[in-house]
Amino acid sequence: MHFLKTIYSKIALKIGIIIIIQIAFIITSFGILSYYQSQGTHLGNSINIAGKNRFLTSNLMFQVSEHLLEEAKTTASTTTTAAAAPTATTSSYPSKIDSAAKQLELNILGLKQGGKISGIDLKPLPSQFSSYWNTIYQKWVLLKTAITNNILSKPNEGNSTIITKIVEPKAASLIDSSNLLVTQLGEYAKNESQTLILLETIFAVANIAVSAVILYIVVRILKPIFELNKAMLKVKKGNLEVSVKQRKGNDELSTLTESFNSMVDSIRNYIITQNDLTGKLKESYGQIEQTQKTQKEFIDVAAHELRAPIQPILGLSQLLRSKKRANSEHDDELLDIIVRNASRLQHLTEDILDVSRIESHLMQLRKEVFNLNKAISKTVEDYTIQIQDVSSNVKLLYDSRVEDDNDDLVIEADKHRIIQVISNLLSNSFKFTQEGIILVTTRKDNTNSGNQVIVSVKDTGTGIDPEILPRLFTKFATKSNRGGGTGLGLYIYKNIIEAHGGRIWAENNIDSKGATFSFSLPISS
C-alpha cells in the first residue's frame, strides 16, 4: 500500500517521469556510441590482419629464396658422386615453404570469414570490401600456383630467374592488393571515427540540454522544500516565530507546508508547558538527590556505629569464657550465644560496608602474588576443625585436579578477599547440608577465556530454590524459610570476583541433590 501511494503521489509521479526520460536518453546514447566504437575496433582488427598479408607474403618469398639457395649448394656438392643423398636441411625447406603458404592462406581466408586469428577476435569483412578481397585471393591463387609449378614440383631446377620473372611479380601484386585493402579500410575507419566524434559531441550537447531542463523542472518542484528547509534551520536555532507561505493546490507539499506551520505552533506551546514542568522536575530531583545522599550517609554512619561495640563484645566474651570456672556450664552456653551473635553482627556490618563501597565504586583490592592451592588447603583445614565441633555427619574434602605441581598455581589477587569468598561459600554449603560431603575442587581451564583456574564448592544439601536461582547474585536474593540472611553475601562475592577479572556462577547438581558454586580467576603468567 505504501508503494502504491508513492507511485500515485503527484510529486513522485512528476519526478519519476523526469528520471525515466533521463535514463532512457542516457541508455540510448550509450548504446549508439558503443555500437560505433565496437565497429571501429573491429575495423582496426581487420586492418591489422590485412596488413599481416604483407608480412606473410614476404616470409613466403624468403622461404622460397632459401630453398633455391640450398638447392644450388646441393647441386654443386653432388658433382663428385651421383648417389649422394639429399641433406636434412635441403629436404626441410619444401615443408617450410608449405607452412608459410598455409599461414598466408589462412590469414587471407580469415580476413573474409572472421574468427579467432592470432589471438584477435575478428569479425567478417564488410560486404563493401568484398571486391578488394576477391582480388587478393585471386592473386594469392596465382602466386601459389607459380610456386607449386616452378619451385616445389621441379626439385634442383629452380634458379633466381624463376623468382625474378615469375614468382616475385605475383608476390608484389599480392602485396599491392593487400596495401590497397588496408588503405580502403583505413579510410572507412577514419570516416567511422569522425562519425563517432560527431555523435559524441551531439549527444554530449543534448545530454547537457536535457539535464538543464530537468534541473529547472526539479528546482521548480522542490522550491517549497527549500523554503521549508530554511524555516526548519531557524527552528533548529530556537526561533519558533517562523512560518512558511501556504502553497496553492492540494499536492503533498501544500499539505506539508500546512503541517509544518501547525507543528511549529504546537512546539511553541509545548515548550512553554515543558519549561514549567522542567522547573518542577529539577526541584523534585534535587530533593531526591538530597534524600539519597542522606540515606548513604546514614548507612555509613550506622555501619560504623554497629562495628564499634562488636570488637569489645567479642573480645571480652572470649576473654571471659577463657577465664570461666570449670563448673559453670550455664555461663559457657550464655557466652557462646554472645559470641555467636556478636560474630553475626560483625558479618552484617562488614556486608553493609562492602555493599556501600561497591555501589560507591570505592572498593579497593590489595593484590599480591600467592599460591591459590595452599590458601584453599589452609582455609579448608581451618573450616574442617570448625564443623567437626558442630556436626559429625558432614565431611569436607579438597581435591586439586591441577596436573602440574601445586607451586605452579599462582595468582595475583587480594588474598583476604579470595579467602573471604571461599570461606563464605563453605559456610553457605554447610548451612544447607545436613549430612554428606562438601567437596572443594580446583582445575585449570585454557579453552574459553585464556589461562584461568576454576574453583568449585559442591555440596549434597537441599539445592537452590528455582525461584531464587535466576536472581541469585543480586541484592537481597533470599527467602526467610530457607535459612534467612540478608541476601547480600553472594552479591558481594560476585563483585569481588568480577573485580579480579573472573566470574561466578551456581547450578543445582544433576542428581537433584545439592548445588555447586564455582568461580574463575586468571592465573598469573
TIVOLO-855089 format. One record per residue (C-alpha): residue in three letters; y, x, z. Coordinates in steps of 0.05 Angstrom, whole numbers, plus 5000, padded with zeros to 4 digits. Last residue first. Layout:
ALAYXZ/...
# end
This chain:
SER468660335670/SER469659905732/ILE465359275730/PRO468858615717/LEU467358055766/SER463257425757/PHE461956835804/SER455956405820/PHE454355815866/THR447355535862/ALA445154855889/GLY439554545929/LYS433154195907/SER433553795843/ASP428454285811/ILE433754485760/ASN438554715814/ASN445254375820/GLU450954755790/ALA456955185810/TRP462255605777/ILE466856195789/ARG470756635740/GLY472957355735/GLY479457725721/HIS480757915794/ALA485957365802/GLU480556895775/ILE476057075833/ILE481456955886/ASN483856315853/LYS476756025852/TYR475656245925/ILE481955865947/TYR479855225912/LEU472855305940/GLY475755346011/LEU480954786009/GLY476554176015/THR478954046086/GLY472154026118/GLY467153466129/GLY459753586124/ARG457653096071/ASN459852436103/SER467252636101/LYS467152776027/THR470653385998/ALA474953615939/PHE481553705977/LYS484254205927/THR480354315862/PHE474154735855/LEU469054165860/ARG472753705813/PRO467053555765/LEU461753645821/ILE464753165872/GLU461852515846/PRO455252855828/ASP454553065902/ILE452553795904/GLY445653995929/THR442053775993/GLY439554466012/THR434954965980/ASP440155505970/LYS442355975913/VAL448156465921/SER449756825856/VAL453657465839/ILE454757635766/VAL457058335746/GLN461258495686/ASN461458935623/GLY464558525567/SER465857785568/ASN459657485537/THR453657945529/ASN454158525578/ASP451858165641/LYS449658565702/ARG445758235758/THR446858075831/THR442757595874/VAL443457225941/LEU437756765960/ILE438356246016/ILE431256036033/GLY428255416064/GLU430354956120/GLN436154516140/THR440754766084/PHE447554426077/LYS451454856127/PHE447455476109/SER449855426037/ASN457055326059/SER456755936105/LEU453656366051/LEU459156156002/ASN464256316058/SER461457006069/ILE461357165994/VAL468556935984/GLN471157316045/ILE467257936023/ILE470957905957/ARG477657815993/HIS476658406040/LYS474358855984/ASP480458715941/ALA477658955874/GLU475559565833/ILE468059515821/VAL462259995826/LEU455059815811/ASP452960535794/ASP451160705865/ASN445760185862/ASP442060605810/ASP441060225746/GLU436459625737/VAL441159135771/ARG437058545795/SER439558605867/ASP435758125911/TYR438557915979/LEU434757436025/LEU437056956080/LYS431656546114/VAL432755856144/ASN427955516192/SER429555986251/SER436255666263/VAL442455826304/ASP441356526334/GLN437956746270/ILE443956496231/GLN448557026260/ILE443857616251/THR442757426178/TYR450357386169/ASP451258116188/GLU445558346141/VAL448057916085/THR455058216092/LYS452358926095/SER448058816033/ILE453858495996/ALA458459096010/LYS453059595992/ASN451659245926/LEU459059195910/ASN460259945915/PHE467760055925/VAL474160215887/GLU480359915919/LYS484859325905/ARG489759035956/LEU490858365922/GLN497257975935/MET498057215939/LEU505457045929/HIS504856585869/SER507956025912/GLU501955575899/ILE497256135916/ARG501056365978/SER501355656006/VAL493955565992/ASP492456226028/LEU496756026088/ILE493255356095/ASP486455686088/GLU488256206142/THR490455656189/LEU484055266177/HIS479855886189/GLN483556026255/LEU482655306278/ARG475155356263/SER474856006301/ALA478555686360/ASN473655106356/ARG467655566360/VAL470556006415/ILE472455406459/ILE465655076449/ASP462055726464/LEU466355796527/LEU464255106550/GLU456955266539/ASP457555916578/ASP461155566635/HIS455155096641/GLU450355686644/SER453955986704/ASN448156356736/ALA449357036704/ARG456757066723/LYS461757086667/LYS465057746649/SER463057746575/ARG464757006571/LEU471657116599/LEU473057666549/GLN470657226492/SER474956656516/LEU480957126527/GLY480557406457/LEU479256746421/ILE484656356457/PRO489556936454/GLN488357006379/ILE488956276365/PRO495556146401/ALA499956456346/ARG496056216285/LEU497955496293/GLU505355676296/HIS504556096234/ALA501155526197/ALA506355016222/VAL512155456200/ASP509155566131/ILE507354836122/PHE514354616147/GLU517755096099/LYS513554816042/GLN515354096061/THR522854266068/LYS522854565999/GLN519153965971/THR524153496004/GLN530053895977/GLU527153865907/ILE526053125914/GLN533353015936/GLY535953445879/TYR531653055831/SER534552405855/GLU541752645844/LYS539952925777/LEU536652265758/LYS542851865779/GLY547352295735/THR542252255678/LEU542151495683/ASP549651445674/ASN549451945617/GLN543851555585/THR547850905584/ILE553551235547/ILE548651595503/TYR545150945485/ASN551650605463/ARG553351185416/ILE546251215392/SER546250485375/ASP552750535336/VAL550051145299/MET543650765282/SER547450165254/ASN551350625208/PHE544950965186/SER541350305174/GLU546850065128/THR546750715089/LEU539050695085/THR539149975059/SER544050175004/LEU539950794990/GLU533550374983/ASP536349914930/ASN540049264942/GLY546749394908/LYS553649604928/ARG553950214974/GLN556950185044/LYS561650755060/VAL558451215112/SER560651205185/VAL562951715236/GLU565451685307/LEU559051975335/ASN561352695331/GLY556453095372/LYS555153685324/LYS548853335299/VAL552952705285/LYS557553125241/LEU551453415205/MET548852705196/ALA555352485162/LYS554853055113/ASN547552875099/LEU549252145089/GLU554452345037/PHE549452795002/ILE544452225003/PRO549651764971/LYS550252274913/LEU542752264901/ILE542651814840/ARG548752104808/VAL546252804823/VAL539552624792/ILE542952364728/TYR547153004721/LEU541053444734/ILE537053064681/VAL542653154630/ALA543253894647/SER535653994644/VAL535353644576/ALA540954104549/ILE537754724577/ASN531054524548/ALA534254384480/VAL537555074480/ALA531055414499/PHE527054984450/ILE531655164392/THR531755904410/GLU524155924418/LEU523355554352/LEU527856064316/ILE524056644347/LEU517456334325/THR520056224254/GLN522256944251/SER515357164275/GLU511956724223/ASN516357024168/LYS514557724192/ALA507157544195/TYR507457304123/GLU510957934101/GLY505758354138/LEU500057964108/GLN502958094038/THR503758834052/VAL496758894082/LEU493958534021/LEU497659013974/ASN495159604014/SER487959354007/SER488959273932/ASP491659983928/ILE485760243968/LEU480859903922/SER484460203861/ALA484160883893/ALA476660813904/LYS475760593832/PRO479861173807/GLU475861653853/VAL468961443828/ILE469261523753/LYS473662093728/THR474662523789/ILE468162373824/ILE463962463763/THR467663103744/SER466163383813/ASN458863413799/GLY452662983806/GLU446063173774/ASN442063413834/PRO440062693850/LYS441662173798/SER440761473830/LEU445261633890/ILE451161923853/ASN452461613785/ASN449160933788/THR449860793863/ILE456861083870/ALA459360713808/THR456160063831/LYS459460113900/LEU466260253869/LEU465559663821/VAL463259203878/TRP469159433921/LYS473959293864/GLN471258573861/TYR471858503937/ILE479058743937/THR480958273881/ASN477557693916/TRP481457873979/TYR488057833943/SER486157163912/SER484056883980/PHE490857044012/GLN493456334011/SER486956104043/PRO488556444110/LEU483356994126/PRO478156754177/LYS479856914251/LEU478357594281/ASP476557724354/ILE477258484354/GLY471958934386/SER470659304320/ILE469458634286/LYS467757984323/GLY468457404274/GLY472557254212/GLN469857044144/LYS474557394096/LEU476358014136/GLY469158044160/LEU466758104088/ILE471358704075/ASN469559044142/LEU462158924129/GLU462759244060/LEU466459844088/GLN461359954143/LYS455559874093/ALA458560394046/ALA459460894103/SER452160784123/ASP449760864051/ILE453761504043/LYS450861774108/SER443861584085/PRO445061954020/TYR447462554060/SER441262664103/SER436762954049/THR441463534037/THR441863704111/ALA434363684122/THR433364174065/PRO429963994000/ALA423164333988/ALA422664973945/ALA417464903892/ALA421765133835/THR422965803868/THR428366323857/THR433165833823/THR432465353882/SER438465643922/ALA443565483869/THR441164753863/THR441564673939/LYS448764913942/ALA450764433887/GLU447163863921/GLU450864023987/LEU457563973951/LEU455563323918/HIS453663003985/GLU459963264019/SER464162943964/VAL460462283971/GLN461362294047/PHE468862424039/MET469361853989/LEU466161374039/ASN470961614094/SER476861494048/THR474360784034/LEU473360664109/PHE480460894124/ARG483460464070/ASN479359854090/LYS481959934161/GLY488659684137/ALA485459014122/ILE482459004192/ASN489059164225/ILE492858654183/SER487658124201/ASN488658284275/GLY496258214267/LEU495257554231/HIS491057304290/THR496557514339/GLY501957164298/GLN497756534295/SER497056574371/GLN504556604378/TYR505556014332/TYR500655594372/SER503455814440/LEU510455624417/ILE508254934397/GLY504254814461/PHE509655084507/SER514954654475/THR510654034481/ILE508854184553/ILE516154294571/PHE518453644538/ALA512853244571/ILE514653544639/GLN521953374632/ILE520552664608/ILE515652554666/ILE520752814716/ILE526052344691/ILE521251754693/GLY519351924765/ILE526551994787/LYS528051294762/LEU521651004792/ALA522851334859/ILE529851034860/LYS527450334845/SER521450334891/TYR515450054854/ILE511650714856/THR513350844929/LYS511250144949/LEU504750244912/PHE503350894949/HIS504850575016/MET500050005000/
# end
